[in-house]
Amino acid sequence: MTTIPKRSIHNLTLTDSAMYLVAIAWMYVVLMMTVVEATSANGTVLGAIFTFVLYGALPLSVVLYILRTPARKQARLAAEAPAAATAAAETSMTAEPDGRDHAPGDAVTPERKEA
């Protein structure tokens, strides 16, 4: 049985690293925008919160979710592979010789009575 290496932060590819670097840089920019909004003469703390959520957290979470879709699919398929292999092995051992999965019928047909 082969084991699939688990994905961790230590074996990220270049594209993964670049994606996280861009995300961290964007959150830094949004954080600076939030600080300016909260401390400016015309700004408010509520405006700063909305700036952080609408310019930073919400769009970034959507973008990262979309960009991580292939990795999530690969991890899901890797997790399902051993279960599928086990199910296929069990099916091949318990299947009928003719390949059909149903109970065998009666060998003798019941006698029909005339009414």
TAUR-V174190 format. One record per residue. N is the residue number from 1. RES is the residue in one small letter. SS is DSSP state (H for helix, E for strand, L for the rest). Layout:
[[N;RES;SS] [N;RES;SS]]
This chain:
[[1;m;L] [2;t;L] [3;t;L] [4;i;L] [5;p;L] [6;k;L] [7;r;L] [8;s;L] [9;i;H] [10;h;H] [11;n;H] [12;l;L] [13;t;L] [14;l;H] [15;t;H] [16;d;H] [17;s;H] [18;a;H] [19;m;H] [20;y;H] [21;l;H] [22;v;H] [23;a;H] [24;i;H] [25;a;H] [26;w;H] [27;m;H] [28;y;H] [29;v;H] [30;v;H] [31;l;H] [32;m;H] [33;m;H] [34;t;H] [35;v;H] [36;v;H] [37;e;H] [38;a;H] [39;t;H] [40;s;L] [41;a;L] [42;n;L] [43;g;L] [44;t;L] [45;v;H] [46;l;H] [47;g;H] [48;a;H] [49;i;H] [50;f;H] [51;t;H] [52;f;H] [53;v;H] [54;l;H] [55;y;H] [56;g;H] [57;a;H] [58;l;H] [59;p;H] [60;l;H] [61;s;H] [62;v;H] [63;v;H] [64;l;H] [65;y;H] [66;i;H] [67;l;H] [68;r;L] [69;t;H] [70;p;H] [71;a;H] [72;r;H] [73;k;H] [74;q;H] [75;a;H] [76;r;H] [77;l;H] [78;a;H] [79;a;H] [80;e;H] [81;a;H] [82;p;H] [83;a;H] [84;a;H] [85;a;H] [86;t;H] [87;a;H] [88;a;H] [89;a;H] [90;e;H] [91;t;H] [92;s;H] [93;m;H] [94;t;H] [95;a;L] [96;e;L] [97;p;L] [98;d;L] [99;g;L] [100;r;L] [101;d;L] [102;h;L] [103;a;L] [104;p;L] [105;g;L] [106;d;L] [107;a;L] [108;v;L] [109;t;L] [110;p;L] [111;e;L] [112;r;L] [113;k;L] [114;e;L] [115;a;L]]
